[in-house]
Amino acid sequence: MATIPSQSNQSKSIAVPNDANASGRSFGATELDMLREVLERGTLVSQAGPVVPQLERAFAKWCGAAYCTAVSSGTAALHTAIAAVDPKPGDEIISSPITDMGGVMPILYQGAIPVFADVDPRTCNITPATIEARITKRTCAIIVTHLFGNPVDMDAVMTIARKHNLKVIEDAAQGFGATYKGRLVGTLGDIGCFSLQQGKHITCGEGGFVVTNDDKTARFMKLYHDKGWPFGEENPDHEFLALNYRMTELQGAVALAQLGRLDEFVQHRRDMAARLTAAIEDIEGLVCPRDTADTTNVHWRYALRVESPLTNADLDRLSNALRDMGARTAPRYTQKLAFEYGFLMNRRMFGGSGYPFVGPQRDGATEPVYDRAAFPGAVEGLQRLLCIAMNEKFDAATIDRIAATIREVITNK
Ligand SMILES: Cc1ncc(COP(=O)(O)O)c(C=O)c1O
């Protein structure tokens, strides 16, 4: 019988729930029952099974969008959304320099150029003013990432987008349940994207959603995730170039069960984050993540800013001490800005041809700015950022131990 290998680099302590395994994830009788039903039915493909369509209806209802397609990952969701914008080769799409590459790589797969705006160093979220400064006549869309589950200033982004006739794709992979002026992120732009990967607010291992209110966009995305095939329509044809990004019924069963608990998980994260903030907010130099009058934060990560009089070395000491007590941290999160990754710096794509950066499709276009000197907000924001992983299994005792560890490090400085 095949066995699952045990993980080699387990943390020194297992006391802090970890979303990489059952200690920090909530799979129970509902997930098992739904999986059993799917297996007993014997239909694992979503075109023929009832579960993924049911999940799509349930998620659309949950977020108040007219249409939802379930896909195989958050990256697939973003690729599907970008394909729906239909950039011409060499067109530009503005994104954030601090985000997952799932929000950047699909831009290139569609033959478009990623152009980066800067972020607010206090939140690491993309800013409307720097988006506008990067718009050229080649720009066709803006992708906003609601980083760590903290909403971007969407009214300002939408005003700029409408003024310049641009589509807005929201990357809400980390933002399930976060609100902007009372509305859920992912439903404020033209298309919203979500991820169901292992470490997100809810999970089925891998998976994602695209949502929209526009019927033409919805039809395109439904076809795009299935090789351009209008499943169930009369006289179907592969209508355009596309991939297979379908979710299986097995994933759908787990995701549907998880969706039933999403509101509870979101509220719990918010409660735990509020407890941590209350316990450490008096420490000089720590800036805790907060709601604003317009926004609620769902804390995919607890994004702590460590600023003067605390130093870079203090940030590392905090991170190490938290890791020693079993918490998971990411000092300076991605550490690199998006354009500093090898694939983009060395243009490792499309057979070394230089496409889409080089060629007639870029005639007359200006080179995108890939120089960290032009991103003071992102550089400063990352330098001071300490991400602390959270999940729905955190309890008051876990939070109190994290808070005590933080206080001890600062007190014994
Ligand atoms: C902001 C953001 N965008 C996109 C993705 C890509 O999602 P996935 O890993 O499911 O492809 C992720 C997560 O991994 C993410 O955090």
The ligand as a Gaussian input file, in Angstrom:
#p B3LYP/6-31G(d) Opt

LIG

0 1
 C       -2.254000      36.984000      -4.108000
 C       -2.197000      35.661000      -4.782000
 N       -2.459000      35.585000      -6.091000
 C       -2.439000      34.425000      -6.742000
 C       -2.115000      33.249000      -6.095000
 C       -2.045000      32.000000      -6.900000
 O       -2.901000      31.022000      -6.428000
 P       -2.562000      29.465000      -6.620000
 O       -1.383000      29.149000      -5.765000
 O       -3.821000      28.797000      -6.173000
 O       -2.292000      29.250000      -8.057000
 C       -1.853000      33.275000      -4.716000
 C       -1.553000      32.086000      -3.915000
 O       -0.879000      31.236000      -3.928000
 C       -1.869000      34.513000      -4.043000
 O       -1.579000      34.587000      -2.754000

